[in-house]
Amino acid sequence: MKVKVIDVEISDYLKKRGLAKKFEKQLKILEINPRHPSLNVELLEPKKRGIYSFRVDRKYRALFIYRDDVESIEILLATDHYR
């Protein structure tokens, strides 16, 4: 599965918080197995939008959508989980 980060600001956000390495590790897991337990993938409300999140670490999550009939994943945002 291909994973694409569409916004340069995501990288800046992660670097400022010291999360770049954790994020890259989680992306590799996501590419291999989007259902891996360490990702803690969740379908967000409203479900009809098809936006999912995965855990970067205990405090941060990244939002993504499936593209091309589940052949690729597009990362939309990285955010504080408790915001």
Secondary structure, DSSP 8 states (H G I E B T S, - for coil): -EEEE--HHHHHHHHHTT-HHHHHHHHHHHHH-TT-GGG--EE-SSGGG--EEEESSSSEEEEEEEETTTTEEEEEEEEETT-
